C-alpha cells in the first residue's frame, strides 16, 4: 500500500458549508495537510446546523453531523481575518502553502486583501480555488444563490418532475449543486497541481456551480424538440417508477419495451386489451400493493424485471454495502460519518481525525508553520486575533 498522493501538500481552507469545505475534505482524504481557518465572529454555518437524531447532541457542541462530514481529516486554526494582523498571519501561512480554497460571496476575498494577486505576491506558485455560485464574471456574478436556485438557473429543475407538473428541486437535504461542485473542484485542484509540477506557476481556478449544473444536463439543451418534464418513464423504458407494497415499503421498477409483455403476464394485464402505459402501470400498482416487498421483488426478479427496494439511510446501512464500499465510515469514537466518493486500491482512504473544535490546533500551527514565539501567540490570543477553543 502506497502513501496518499497529496502528502506534503498544504491547503488553507476558507471553505464553508458543503461546496468549499467538502472540496478541501476530499483533498485531506487524499493526504493533504488541510488547515480550516475560521473565527468566532464568522464560523462555518454548518457548526450550528444540527440535524436528525443527533440534533440534541449537536446543539451542545459545534460539531454536528453536517460539519463533521465536511471537515474530517483537517486541523483547525482560529483566526480573525477581519483584523489586519489576522490577515497578515494568513498571508504568512499562504507563503508556505500550496492551495487556498474559498467559496465566499464574490468580492469578499478582494475586500480582505486576500485575492489572487495578493496571494501571488507572497507565493507565485499558489493555487486559489474559488467556488462561486455564478462564476467570477458576467451579469450574475454578484448574485447570492443557494443550491436550490442554482438547480433552477442551471436548467436542472426545469427537467425534473412529472408531465404537466411543476419544476422540482432536489431540496436542502441533498443540495445537489454543492455536492457536485466539490467533486469537480477537487479534481481540478489535483489536475492543476500536476500542471504546476511542469511549469511552476500558480493558478486561479474560477469554478461556477451554475455552469456545472448546466453541464450535467446539457444534453437536453442541444436535443431538438426535447420535452421539459415527463416523469421517470422514457423510451425505451415505458414504465419506470416507484410502487408501494402491502407492508409499507417501496420498490423501484424499470420495464423495457422488450420485457413489457412479461410484466403484463405477471400482473394479469392482457396486452391486447390495453392502450398506452396507464393501464399496465395501474395493474402493476395494484399487484405490488397486494404483496409484501420480499415476495414482490422475488417474483419480479424471476420474471426478468429490473427492480430494487427503495432504501432509506438505515436500510442502506443494514445491507452493509455503504460501509463495505466506504460511502459511510466509522470513525475511532465509533460514530458513523459520511465517507468517500471513491476508493483507490493502492491507497488507504481513511478518516484519521474527526472534525476539530474551532481553534483546536491554533497554537501548533502558529508555532510550527508561522514561526510565532509563545509570547507573540499569547498577545494575538489576548487581542482576539488568534483563537483557541472555548
PyMOL commands that set and color helices and strands:
alter all, ss='L'
color gray80, all
select helices_A, chain A and resi 19-29+45-48+52-59+65-70+84-94+108-112+116-122+147-153+156-159+176-199+209-216+219-222+257-267+271-273+278-289+293-302+313-319+321-324+362-369+374-382
alter helices_A, ss='H'
color red, helices_A
select strands_A, chain A and resi 10-13+33-38+74-79+99-102+127-132+203-208+239-244+250-255+306-309+328-330+336-338+386-387
alter strands_A, ss='S'
color yellow, strands_A
deselect
rebuild
show_as cartoon
